[in-house]
Amino acid sequence: TSLQASLGKQMFALNRLKASGEVESVDLPNCHLIKGIEAGSEDIDILPNGLAFFSVGLKFPGLHSFAPDKPGGILMMDLKEEKPRARELRISRGFDLASFNPHGISIFIDNDDTVYLFVVNHPEFKNTVEIFKFEEAENSLLHLKTIKHELLPSVNDITAVGPAHFYATNDHYFSDPFLKYLETYLNLRWANVVYYSPNEVKAVAEGFDSANGINISPDNKYIYVADILAHEIHVLEKHPNMNLTQLKVLKLDTLVDNLSIDPSSGDIWVGCHPNGQKLFVYDPNNPPSSEVLRIQNILSEKPTVTTVYANNGSVLQGSSVASVYDGKLLIGTLYHRALYCEL
């Protein structure tokens, strides 16, 4: 029986990783790879004026990297330009650039139009959230503060709801790599969502296999969380005290990574991994594929799920995010290139 149990566990693990997942190609006619992004653009967020921010160069123990010795950074692209180019943003002095290892990002615009960029950072594989002020005139980021907290042991993504206030996902309960592995293997479902503010920090949603992408609806009433290993998107209702209650779960047949919201329609755009095993066990001859889903009317009885883009890795490997702005689509990846498409 122990052999059966062990095989059962392995089958279960392979199923969570969708180890047999293959993808039917879905092409978009007007796409090109973005120059200057070669080692991942794990997350993307776009301002209402069309300025897009890219988190690039994520490194993780056990994760493939095409530029293992190059620090990460934040790139910006103006989608209102005729031929947008990605440019690296300068970061203010005093911030440690050599260990910068950015993961999930989120923008917050204050009442006085100040733009704050929140960045999940893993310097030396630790877990911090960095808050920057975006200075558009200088094309630079002014570092304001570094946040560390015991309730943020394994941060993946954030959605900012105030100038120093955010919801964050922990994709694991533990920070230690071996304990993380064990936690995933044993399927403890200890990943969670935490609310952080200067006055109060608390867990607000629990029981995720591996909470990954997080975002907020345009009306600020709902929080959406991607559970990557459970292949689900959770819809949570946000309360005045910032607590969350689960409203519904949308089951999908792929590993869901980051969630972006189209502010005009409220649609959710999802960067997905049809085959998680290829993602984590990198083989250049059999690279991880990419998939972008668009979810319409998630609150309705029957949300519409459309595959907008899918590629077997020949063009784009390991898509982690898809963000739209005014008929343009940006697709980022965990450790590969990024794609710019006109829809």
N, C-alpha and C positions, 0 to 999 in steps of 0.2 A: 504493500500500500504506500510505503514511503516513496517508492519509485513512481507510482501513479501520481502521487501528490506532487512530486518534483516535476514530472512531465506536465502535469496540469498547470502548475505555476508557470513553467516555461511557455506553454501555449498561451496562457493568460497574458504573460509579459509580451509575447510576440503580437498578440491581438491588440494590446494597448498601443504598441509601437506601429501597428498596422504593417507588419514586416512583409506581407505579400501585396501591399497596396501598389497598384499600377495606375497610370493616369492616361485618359484619352486626351489627345492634344486638342486644345481650343485656342486658336490664334486670334490676335487682334491685328488689323492691317497696318496701323500707323504707330509702330514702336521702335525705339532704339535704346541701346545700352547707354547709361550715363557715364560720360568720361570722368575719370578720377575716382570712381568707386570700384575697388577691386577686392576688398577684404571685408565685405559685409556692410549692410545698412539695416541693422536689426529693427529699428523703429523710425517712423516718419510722422511729423505733425505739421499742419499747415495753418498759417494765420489767415484771417478773413481777407487780407489784402493780397493773398497769393504767395507770400513768402513761406517756402517749405524748409523745415529743419530735418536733417538726417543725422541719426546716431550711427557712427561708423567705427569699425575695427574691434568689435567685441571679441574678447578672448576668455576661454573657460577651460578648466581642467578637462581633458578628454574630448574637447571640441576642436574640429579641424580649423586651421587658420592659414590663409594665403600670405599673411604678413605678420608672423609671430613676434617680430622684434619691434614693430612700429606701434607707438601708442595710438589709442583711439582718438576720435575728435568729433566735432559737430560741424557739418557742412550746411550751407544754405543755398537755395535756388529760388530765383524769382520767376514764378510761373506766368507772370504777366508779360515777360519778355518774349520777343519773337522766337529766339532760339536760346532757351534757358541753359545756363551753365552752373555746375555745382562749384561753390567756392568755400574754402575752409574759413570758419569764423575765428578771429583772434580771441583769446581768453585772457582776462586781466592778470597782471603780475601777482605773484603770491599764491596762485593756484598750481598744484602739482600736476603739470602736464605729462611728465614722464610715466606716471602710474595711471593716467586717465583711461578708464575702461568702461565706456558708456553702454548702457543697455536700454531699458525703456525710457521714453521721454514724454513730456506733456507741457502744453503752453497754458498760462493763465493770463488773461488781460484784466487789469484792475480798472476801477471806475475812472481813474485819471489817465487811462490809456497806457499805463506802464505795462510792458510785456515781460512776464517772468517765464523762464524756461527751467523746468524741473527735469533733472537727469538722474536716473538710477546709475550708480557708479560702483565698480568692483575693483578698487585699487588693491593690488596684491591679493585679489580674490576675496576681499572683504566686502561689506555691504553698507553703502552710504547713499543718501539722496542729496544731490547738490542743487542749490537754487541759484540761478543766474538772472541778472537783469539784461534784457536784450537792448543794445544801444544801436539803433538802426543807422544813424548818421555815420557811426564809426565802423559798422559791420562787425561789431564785437560783442562779447559776453562779459559782463562784470560779475565776478563771483561774490555772492552775498553770504551764503552760509552752507555748512556741511551738517547734515543730520544723520546721527547714528542712534539706534534705539534697540533695546533687547527684543522688542516686538517686531523688529525688521531684520530677521536673521538671514533671509535668503530672498531678497527683493528681486522681482522680475520686471514689473511695470507699475506705472502710476497714472492717476488722472488727478490733475490739480483742480481744487475747488475754492482756493483763496490764495493770498500772497505767500502764506507759509502753511497752507492747509491742503491735504491730499488724501486720496485713497490709494493704497498700495497692495499689490499681490505678493505674497510669499509663495514661491513655487515648491518650497520644502519647509519643513518645520525646523530642520537642523541646518547649521552652517557647515559642519564638517563633511567633506566629500564622501567618506566611507559611510557615515550615518545617513547621508542623503540617499546613497545607493541602496542601503538596507531599507530605508523608509519607502522608496519606490518599489523595491522588490517585494516587500511585505504588504504593499498596497494599504498603508495605514490611513490614507486620506486625512493627513494632518495639515495640509496646505490651507492658507486662509487669506482673508482680506482684512487689512488694518486701516483704521482712520487715524491720521496724524494731524494734530494742530499744536501750536505752542503751549496750549493749556491742558490738552487732553489727548492721550493716545490709547486706542482700544481696538481689540479684535471685533469686527462687526459682521463677519460671515465666515463660516467654517465648514469642514468636511469635503474639501476639494482634493482630488487626486493630485493635480499639479496646476494650481491657479497661475495663469499666464497673463494674456492681454487683459486690460481693463479700460473702460471708457464710460462716458456719461451721455445721456440722451440730450438733444438740443434744449429741451424744456427743463433740464436739471432735475427731473423727477425720478429717473431710473439709472441704475448702474448696471453695466453689462460686464460679465467676467467670462473669459475663455478658460475652460479646463482642458488643457492640451491632451493629457493622457486618457481622459474620459470621453474625448471627442464631443464636448458639449459647450453650449453657451448658456450661462445662467443670467436670468433677468431678475434684478433685485430692486425693490422699492426703497427709495431714500426717504428718511424721516427727518423732521426738524432738528432732532438731537443727533443727527448724522448716522444713527443706527440703520441697518439694512434688514429687510425681510425678503425671503425668496418668493418670487411671483410665479416663475415658470422656468423650465429647462428645455432648450432646443437641442435635440440629438442630431449629430452630423456624422458622416462616415469618413472623417479625415481628422488629422491632428490640427486643431485650431490654435493659432499663435496670437498675433496682435489684432486688435479690433480698432477700426477707424470709423468715424461717423461722418456721413455727408450732411453738413449743417442745413442744406436747403430741403432735403427730403426726409432726414432722420434715418435713412438706410444705413445698415452696418456693412462695411467692407472688411473682409477677413483674409489675412495671409495664412495659407494652410500648407501642411506637409502631408501629401498622400501616403508617404512611406517613411516613418520615423526611424526605422533601422538604418536606412541608407544615409539619413541625416547624421546619425551619431557614429556610424562605422563607415568612414568616408572611403570610397573607391572611385578614382577619377574615371575609370572605364564604365562605371555604373553609378553615375552621380545622382543625388537626391533630386526629385522633381519639384515642380512649383504648381500652386493652384490658388486662384483667387475666387472667393465666393462673395456674392452680394445678397444680403438678406433684407427683404422688404417686409414691412408690417410685422415686426417681431412680436408685438403685443397681441396680434389677432390670433384666432383659433388656428389658422393655417398660414403661417408665414411663407412667403415665396423665396426659395433659395435658388439662385442662378450661378452656374459656373461661368465667370466672365473670361477667365484666362487659365490655361493649363499647359504646361510644358514638361517634357520628360527629362529636363536637365541639360539638353543640348544648347539652350540659350541661357536659361536662368535656373540656378540651383538653390533649392531650399528657401523658397519665399516665406517671409515671416510677417510682412505687412503690406497692405494696399491702401493708399489714401487718394481720395479724389478731390479735385478743385476745378469747377467751371469746365467740365468736359475733358479734363486731363486726369490721367491715372498714373500714380507713381507706385512701383512695386519694389520693395526692399527685400533683402535676404539675410539669413543668419551669418553667413561668412563669404558670400560670393559677390555678384555684381548687383546693379539696380537698373530698373527698366522705366523708361518714360514713354507713355502711350497717349495718343489722342483718341478719345472714344468716339 
